[in-house]
Amino acid sequence: MYFYYVYILKCSDNSYYTGITNNVDKRFKEHQFGNKEDSYTFKRRPLVMVFYQEFNDVLQAIYFEKKIKGWSRAKKEALISGNFDMLQILSECRNASHYKYK
C-alpha cells in the first residue's frame, strides 16, 4: 500500500509552499538542495517543513492539497499550529449577504 503526503514548507522569505508526494523525506531534500532552478522554492531556501498529513488515497491527498493552496495565510497558519477552532472561524463566510447577517 502506498501513502501520500500533503506538506507545507515555510520558505526563507516567510512564504508557504504546499505540495504532494509519496516520499516526504526525499521530496523535502529535493526542495532543500534545489534540484530545479525554476521551482518556487529554489530562491527561497533554506526551507522548514512545518506540516504534513498522510493519506492512503491519492485522490484525497490531491483534493486536500488543492484546497490548502486556495487558503489564506491565516488559515494555513491555523492548520500548521493545530488551532482547529481558529481554522473553523476563518472558514466562515463573512459576506454581508451571508444568511447569518440577514
C-alpha positions in Angstrom: 0.0 0.0 0.0 1.2 3.5 -0.9 1.0 6.5 1.3 0.7 10.0 0.0 1.6 13.2 1.9 0.4 16.8 1.6 3.1 19.1 3.0 3.7 22.7 3.7 7.1 24.3 3.7 8.0 27.6 5.2 10.4 29.4 3.0 13.2 31.8 4.0 11.0 34.8 2.8 8.3 33.6 5.2 6.0 32.4 2.3 4.5 29.0 2.3 4.8 26.3 -0.3 2.3 23.4 -0.4 2.9 20.2 -2.3 2.1 16.5 -2.5 4.4 13.4 -2.6 4.6 9.8 -1.9 8.0 10.2 -0.1 8.0 13.2 2.2 11.7 12.9 3.3 13.0 12.5 -0.3 10.9 15.4 -1.6 11.9 17.7 1.2 15.6 17.0 0.4 14.9 17.7 -3.2 13.5 21.1 -2.3 16.2 21.8 0.2 19.1 21.0 -2.2 17.5 22.9 -5.1 17.3 20.3 -7.8 15.2 22.5 -10.1 16.2 26.1 -10.6 12.8 27.1 -11.9 10.9 25.9 -8.9 9.2 28.2 -6.4 11.4 27.1 -3.5 14.8 27.4 -5.3 15.5 31.0 -4.4 13.6 30.8 -1.1 15.9 28.3 0.7 16.6 27.3 3.4 13.2 25.7 4.0 11.5 24.3 7.0 8.9 21.5 6.9 6.1 22.9 9.1 3.2 20.5 8.3 2.4 17.2 6.6 -0.6 14.9 6.6 -0.6 11.3 5.5 -3.2 9.9 3.1 -3.7 6.4 1.8 -5.8 7.6 -1.1 -4.1 9.8 -3.7 -7.3 11.5 -4.8 -8.0 12.6 -1.2 -4.4 13.9 -1.0 -4.8 15.8 -4.3 -8.1 17.3 -3.1 -6.6 18.4 0.2 -3.5 20.0 -1.5 -5.7 22.0 -3.9 -7.9 23.1 -1.0 -4.9 24.3 1.1 -3.4 26.2 -1.9 -6.6 28.3 -2.0 -6.5 29.2 1.7 -5.4 32.4 3.2 -2.1 32.7 5.1 -4.1 32.9 8.3 -5.9 29.6 7.6 -2.6 27.8 6.7 -1.1 29.0 10.0 -4.1 27.8 11.9 -3.7 24.4 10.3 0.1 24.3 10.9 -0.4 25.2 14.6 -3.2 22.7 15.1 -5.6 25.5 16.1 -8.7 23.9 14.7 -11.1 26.4 16.4 -9.5 29.3 14.6 -9.5 27.3 11.4 -13.3 26.9 11.7 -13.7 30.6 12.4 -11.5 31.6 9.4 -13.6 29.2 7.2 -16.9 31.0 7.9 -18.3 33.2 5.3 -18.2 36.9 6.2 -20.0 38.4 3.2 -22.8 40.8 4.0 -25.2 38.6 2.0 -24.5 35.5 4.2 -27.6 34.1 5.9 -26.1 34.9 9.4 -26.2 38.6 8.7 -29.8 38.8 7.4 
